[in-house]
Amino acid sequence: MRKAFYILNFLLLGSFLAALAIDQDREWKDYQKKYYRLEAESLREKLETAPESQKAELKAQIASFKRRPVEIKQIIVDDLGRVDRCITCHAGMDEFTNPSMTTGFKEHPFAADQ
């Protein structure tokens, strides 16, 4: 009986570790990391030609993109009784952080109509 207990515990531990490994390899995490990197690079390019009065703000925005956590993002649409998680992958297409809903990126999933 003790051997069966140990075997079941090791199987449970193995399934837990497998679940953790699968969760760490989500496609949307790569999309968010890449968007944050692209946005920070874009701001760095603007920083080089920006007047001194705007440099502090651009540096703060760059630091903000470096600190942003990789997480599932969602918008609750009360009128439809739904939750929209599209902005998890389509970073930058959130009307609260990007009111114009445009980006300078041409690659999917970051591209937007301009």
C-alpha positions as CSV (number, residue, x, y, z in Angstrom):
1,M,0.0,0.0,0.0
2,R,2.8,2.4,0.8
3,K,4.4,1.8,-2.7
4,A,1.1,2.7,-4.3
5,F,0.9,5.9,-2.2
6,Y,4.5,6.9,-3.3
7,I,3.8,6.1,-6.9
8,L,0.6,8.2,-6.9
9,N,2.3,11.1,-5.2
10,F,5.1,11.1,-7.8
11,L,2.5,10.9,-10.6
12,L,0.6,13.8,-9.1
13,L,3.9,15.8,-8.8
14,G,4.7,15.0,-12.4
15,S,1.3,16.1,-13.7
16,F,1.7,19.4,-11.6
17,L,5.1,20.1,-13.1
18,A,3.8,19.3,-16.6
19,A,0.9,21.7,-16.1
20,L,3.4,24.5,-15.1
21,A,5.6,23.8,-18.1
22,I,2.6,24.0,-20.5
23,D,1.4,27.2,-18.9
24,Q,4.8,28.9,-19.3
25,D,4.8,28.3,-23.0
26,R,1.8,30.4,-24.1
27,E,1.8,32.1,-27.5
28,W,0.3,35.3,-26.2
29,K,3.2,35.9,-23.8
30,D,5.6,36.1,-26.8
31,Y,3.3,38.6,-28.5
32,Q,3.2,40.9,-25.5
33,K,6.9,40.7,-24.9
34,K,7.5,41.6,-28.6
35,Y,5.0,44.4,-28.6
36,Y,6.6,46.0,-25.5
37,R,10.1,45.6,-27.1
38,L,8.9,47.2,-30.4
39,E,7.2,50.1,-28.6
40,A,10.2,50.8,-26.5
41,E,12.5,50.8,-29.6
42,S,10.1,53.1,-31.3
43,L,10.2,55.5,-28.4
44,R,14.0,55.3,-28.3
45,E,14.1,56.4,-31.9
46,K,11.8,59.4,-31.1
47,L,14.0,60.2,-28.1
48,E,17.0,60.7,-30.3
49,T,15.3,63.6,-32.2
50,A,13.1,64.9,-29.5
51,P,13.5,68.3,-28.0
52,E,14.9,68.5,-24.5
53,S,11.4,69.4,-23.1
54,Q,10.0,66.0,-24.2
55,K,13.0,63.7,-23.4
56,A,12.0,63.1,-19.7
57,E,8.5,62.1,-20.7
58,L,9.8,59.7,-23.4
59,K,12.3,58.2,-21.0
60,A,9.5,57.6,-18.5
61,Q,7.4,55.9,-21.2
62,I,10.3,53.7,-22.2
63,A,10.8,52.7,-18.6
64,S,7.0,52.0,-18.3
65,F,7.2,49.5,-21.3
66,K,10.1,47.7,-19.7
67,R,8.2,47.3,-16.4
68,R,4.9,46.1,-17.8
69,P,4.0,42.6,-16.7
70,V,3.1,39.9,-19.2
71,E,-0.5,39.0,-18.3
72,I,-3.9,38.2,-19.7
73,K,-5.7,41.4,-20.5
74,Q,-9.4,41.7,-20.8
75,I,-12.2,44.2,-21.3
76,I,-15.6,43.5,-19.7
77,V,-18.4,44.4,-22.2
78,D,-21.4,44.8,-20.0
79,D,-23.8,45.5,-22.9
80,L,-23.1,42.2,-24.5
81,G,-22.5,40.2,-21.3
82,R,-19.1,39.1,-22.5
83,V,-15.4,39.4,-21.8
84,D,-13.1,40.4,-24.6
85,R,-9.5,39.1,-24.3
86,C,-8.4,40.1,-27.8
87,I,-6.0,42.7,-26.5
88,T,-4.0,40.0,-24.8
89,C,-2.4,39.2,-28.1
90,H,-3.3,42.4,-30.0
91,A,-1.4,44.6,-27.7
92,G,-1.8,48.3,-28.4
93,M,-5.4,47.9,-29.6
94,D,-6.8,48.9,-26.3
95,E,-8.9,52.1,-26.6
96,F,-7.8,53.1,-23.1
97,T,-4.1,53.0,-23.7
98,N,-4.2,53.8,-27.5
99,P,-7.3,56.0,-28.1
100,S,-6.4,56.5,-31.8
101,M,-6.4,52.7,-32.3
102,T,-3.4,53.1,-34.7
103,T,0.1,51.8,-34.6
104,G,3.2,52.2,-36.7
105,F,3.7,48.5,-36.9
106,K,2.9,46.5,-40.0
107,E,3.3,42.9,-38.6
108,H,0.4,40.9,-37.3
109,P,-1.0,41.0,-34.5
110,F,0.3,44.6,-33.9
111,A,-0.8,46.2,-37.2
112,A,-3.8,48.5,-37.3
113,D,-5.6,50.5,-40.0
114,Q,-4.0,53.9,-40.3
